[in-house]
Amino acid sequence: MLIVGIYERLVTSAGHFVGGLRLLPTDRPAARAELARVRWDVVLPVIAGMVPAALLTAALVAPVAERHPVPTLGLFLGMSAAAVLVPATIVGRAWSWRYVALAAVVAVAAAVLVGLPPQHLPTHPAVVFAAAAVAVCALALPGLSGSFLLLTLGLYEPTLAALNERDLGYLLVFGAGAAVGLASFLRLLQRLLEHHHVPTLVVLTGVILGALRALWPWQDEDRGLLAPDGQVGVTLALAALGALAVLVLALLGRRSG
């Protein structure tokens, strides 16, 4: 979404939608005004495209990633590395030493976060609620994955098990945490993009840059980085191909925008 130029419109629309829902019980005119600011021409096609995208990922991408993890990570690494240029280019001439330092600090923090070895948190309702609220925020941040954060917290497999076993208690707590976390974060992100546009894009640049650590193709089970070893040529080729694809998409998005 960031690459093709609809990220900001989608996030601000989601923020207005959440704001409209919050105002609906107490101030209907204000709620209607908020909902009127939603770009449905952007939101509805994205929602419609999520279903075939999920099916395509499950049918094609996931099996390939499981059988060939190193080249697949190389492809994603190249795509994400090229994606750093998108918010960085939007900031453009506004870059200063202060913004460079801010992006660097955020990048280091993101790299540390995605480099943490998997933990094993208890499935206490309070922990599940908080973990869902945090992990779901990754949906609105380019470069981060909610599933990856759940893996880090050790709650990915329990969540999948709850889905398979229809554990309604767990799922209700998880869903409530996800709803609260996403609604709050989208509203915050919307306001930041509208009122602090350049600093927010600087932070997003740092997030994408730091999150590249998670995509390094050669890692051990505890996410320690290893030197390239095996399939180096094809991995580098796929990284270059992924970067080229992103740059082409970004160019097309800029022309259509």
C-alpha positions as CSV (number, residue, x, y, z in Angstrom):
1,M,0.0,0.0,0.0
2,L,2.9,2.3,0.8
3,I,4.6,1.5,-2.5
4,V,1.6,2.1,-4.7
5,G,0.7,5.4,-2.9
6,I,-2.5,4.6,-1.1
7,Y,-1.1,4.0,2.4
8,E,-1.8,7.4,3.8
9,R,-5.3,7.6,2.3
10,L,-6.1,4.2,3.7
11,V,-4.8,4.9,7.2
12,T,-6.5,8.3,7.4
13,S,-9.8,6.8,6.1
14,A,-9.6,4.0,8.7
15,G,-8.9,6.6,11.4
16,H,-12.0,8.6,10.4
17,F,-14.1,5.4,10.3
18,V,-13.0,4.5,13.8
19,G,-13.7,8.1,14.9
20,G,-17.2,8.0,13.3
21,L,-18.0,4.7,15.1
22,R,-17.0,6.2,18.5
23,L,-19.1,9.3,18.0
24,L,-22.1,7.5,16.7
25,P,-23.8,6.8,20.1
26,T,-23.3,10.4,21.4
27,D,-23.0,12.8,18.5
28,R,-24.6,11.6,15.2
29,P,-23.9,14.7,13.1
30,A,-20.2,14.6,14.1
31,A,-20.2,10.9,13.4
32,R,-21.6,11.4,9.9
33,A,-19.1,14.1,9.3
34,E,-16.2,11.7,10.2
35,L,-17.7,8.9,8.1
36,A,-18.1,11.3,5.1
37,R,-14.3,11.7,5.1
38,V,-13.7,8.0,4.5
39,R,-12.3,7.4,1.1
40,W,-14.5,4.4,0.2
41,D,-13.1,4.4,-3.3
42,V,-9.8,3.3,-1.7
43,V,-11.0,1.3,1.2
44,L,-13.5,-1.0,-0.5
45,P,-11.1,-2.2,-3.3
46,V,-8.4,-2.9,-0.7
47,I,-10.8,-5.0,1.4
48,A,-12.0,-6.8,-1.8
49,G,-8.4,-7.6,-2.8
50,M,-7.4,-8.9,0.6
51,V,-9.4,-12.2,0.2
52,P,-7.8,-13.3,-3.1
53,A,-4.5,-12.1,-1.8
54,A,-4.8,-14.3,1.3
55,L,-5.9,-17.3,-0.8
56,L,-3.0,-16.8,-3.2
57,T,-0.5,-16.5,-0.3
58,A,-1.8,-19.7,1.3
59,A,-1.9,-21.6,-2.0
60,L,1.4,-20.5,-3.6
61,V,3.6,-18.3,-1.4
62,A,3.5,-20.2,1.8
63,P,4.4,-23.6,0.4
64,V,7.3,-22.1,-1.6
65,A,8.5,-20.3,1.5
66,E,8.4,-23.5,3.5
67,R,10.4,-25.5,0.9
68,H,12.8,-22.8,-0.1
69,P,13.1,-20.4,2.9
70,V,16.5,-18.8,2.0
71,P,15.7,-17.7,-1.6
72,T,12.2,-16.6,-0.5
73,L,13.6,-14.4,2.3
74,G,16.0,-13.0,-0.2
75,L,13.1,-11.9,-2.4
76,F,11.3,-10.3,0.5
77,L,14.5,-8.6,1.6
78,G,15.1,-7.0,-1.8
79,M,11.4,-5.8,-1.9
80,S,11.5,-4.3,1.6
81,A,14.9,-2.7,1.1
82,A,13.6,-0.9,-2.0
83,A,10.5,0.0,-0.1
84,V,12.6,2.1,2.3
85,L,13.0,4.6,-0.6
86,V,9.3,5.3,-0.7
87,P,8.8,7.2,2.5
88,A,12.3,8.5,2.4
89,T,11.6,10.1,-1.1
90,I,8.3,11.6,0.2
91,V,10.2,13.3,3.0
92,G,12.6,14.6,0.2
93,R,14.3,17.9,1.0
94,A,12.9,18.0,4.5
95,W,15.6,15.6,5.6
96,S,17.8,17.1,8.2
97,W,20.4,15.7,10.7
98,R,17.7,15.6,13.3
99,Y,15.4,13.5,11.1
100,V,18.3,11.2,10.1
101,A,19.1,10.7,13.8
102,L,15.4,10.0,14.5
103,A,15.2,7.4,11.7
104,A,18.4,5.8,12.9
105,V,17.1,5.4,16.5
106,V,13.8,4.0,15.3
107,A,15.7,1.6,12.9
108,V,17.8,0.3,15.8
109,A,14.8,-0.2,18.0
110,A,12.9,-2.1,15.2
111,A,16.0,-4.2,14.5
112,V,16.3,-5.1,18.2
113,L,12.6,-6.0,18.4
114,V,12.6,-8.3,15.4
115,G,15.9,-9.8,16.5
116,L,14.6,-11.0,19.9
117,P,14.6,-14.8,20.2
118,P,11.1,-16.3,20.5
119,Q,9.7,-16.1,24.0
120,H,7.1,-18.3,25.8
121,L,4.6,-16.1,27.5
122,P,1.7,-17.6,29.5
123,T,-1.7,-17.7,27.9
124,H,-3.3,-15.7,30.7
125,P,-6.2,-13.6,29.4
126,A,-4.5,-10.3,30.3
127,V,-1.3,-11.4,28.4
128,V,-3.3,-12.6,25.4
129,F,-5.3,-9.3,25.3
130,A,-2.1,-7.2,25.5
131,A,-0.3,-9.3,22.9
132,A,-3.1,-9.1,20.5
133,A,-3.3,-5.3,20.9
134,V,0.4,-4.9,20.2
135,A,0.6,-7.5,17.4
136,V,-2.3,-6.1,15.4
137,C,-0.7,-2.7,15.2
138,A,1.8,-4.3,12.8
139,L,-1.0,-4.4,10.2
140,A,-0.8,-0.6,10.0
141,L,3.0,-0.4,10.0
142,P,4.9,-1.2,6.8
143,G,7.8,-3.6,7.3
144,L,6.4,-5.4,10.4
145,S,4.3,-8.6,10.6
146,G,1.7,-9.3,13.3
147,S,2.4,-13.0,12.9
148,F,6.1,-12.4,13.5
149,L,5.4,-10.5,16.7
150,L,3.1,-13.3,17.9
151,L,6.0,-15.7,17.2
152,T,8.3,-13.5,19.2
153,L,5.9,-13.5,22.1
154,G,5.3,-17.3,21.9
155,L,1.6,-16.9,21.2
156,Y,1.5,-17.8,17.5
157,E,1.0,-21.5,18.0
158,P,-1.5,-21.1,20.9
159,T,-3.5,-18.7,18.8
160,L,-3.6,-21.2,15.8
161,A,-4.5,-23.9,18.2
162,A,-7.4,-21.8,19.6
163,L,-8.6,-21.3,16.1
164,N,-8.5,-25.0,15.2
165,E,-10.1,-26.0,18.5
166,R,-12.7,-23.3,18.5
167,D,-11.6,-22.0,21.9
168,L,-14.1,-19.2,22.1
169,G,-12.8,-17.9,25.4
170,Y,-9.3,-17.4,24.0
171,L,-10.6,-16.1,20.7
172,L,-12.9,-13.5,22.4
173,V,-10.1,-12.2,24.5
174,F,-7.7,-12.1,21.5
175,G,-10.3,-10.4,19.3
176,A,-11.1,-7.8,21.9
177,G,-7.4,-7.0,22.3
178,A,-6.9,-6.8,18.6
179,A,-10.0,-4.5,18.1
180,V,-8.9,-2.1,20.9
181,G,-5.3,-2.1,19.7
182,L,-6.0,-1.5,16.1
183,A,-8.7,1.1,16.6
184,S,-6.5,3.1,19.0
185,F,-3.4,2.8,16.8
186,L,-5.2,3.7,13.6
187,R,-6.7,6.8,15.2
188,L,-3.2,7.8,16.5
189,L,-1.5,7.1,13.2
190,Q,-4.2,9.1,11.3
191,R,-3.6,12.1,13.5
192,L,0.1,11.8,13.2
193,L,-0.1,11.7,9.4
194,E,-2.4,14.7,9.3
195,H,-0.7,16.9,11.8
196,H,2.9,15.7,11.8
197,H,3.3,14.4,8.3
198,V,7.1,14.6,7.8
199,P,8.2,13.2,11.2
200,T,5.8,10.3,10.9
201,L,7.2,9.4,7.5
202,V,10.7,9.6,9.0
203,V,9.7,7.2,11.7
204,L,8.1,4.8,9.1
205,T,11.4,5.0,7.1
206,G,13.2,3.8,10.3
207,V,10.7,1.1,11.0
208,I,11.1,-0.4,7.5
209,L,14.9,-0.1,7.6
210,G,15.2,-1.8,11.0
211,A,12.7,-4.5,10.2
212,L,15.0,-5.7,7.3
213,R,16.9,-7.6,10.0
214,A,14.0,-10.1,10.2
215,L,14.4,-10.9,6.5
216,W,18.1,-11.7,6.5
217,P,18.0,-15.1,4.8
218,W,20.7,-16.8,7.0
219,Q,19.6,-17.0,10.6
220,D,19.7,-19.6,13.4
221,E,16.7,-20.8,15.4
222,D,17.2,-18.0,17.9
223,R,17.3,-15.4,15.1
224,G,21.0,-14.9,15.3
225,L,22.5,-13.6,12.0
226,L,24.7,-15.9,10.1
227,A,27.1,-15.4,7.2
228,P,25.8,-16.3,3.8
229,D,26.1,-20.0,3.3
230,G,24.3,-21.8,0.4
231,Q,22.1,-20.6,-2.4
232,V,23.9,-17.3,-2.4
233,G,23.6,-16.6,-6.1
234,V,19.9,-17.3,-6.5
235,T,19.1,-15.5,-3.3
236,L,20.9,-12.4,-4.5
237,A,19.2,-12.6,-7.9
238,L,15.8,-12.8,-6.3
239,A,16.6,-9.9,-4.0
240,A,17.5,-7.8,-7.0
241,L,14.3,-9.0,-8.8
242,G,12.2,-8.1,-5.7
243,A,13.8,-4.6,-5.5
244,L,13.2,-4.0,-9.2
245,A,9.6,-5.0,-8.9
246,V,9.0,-2.6,-6.0
247,L,10.7,0.3,-7.8
248,V,8.5,-0.3,-10.9
249,L,5.4,-0.4,-8.7
250,A,6.4,2.7,-6.9
251,L,7.0,4.5,-10.3
252,L,3.6,3.4,-11.6
253,G,1.9,4.4,-8.4
254,R,3.5,7.9,-8.6
255,R,2.4,8.3,-12.2
256,S,-1.2,7.2,-11.4
257,G,-1.4,9.4,-8.3
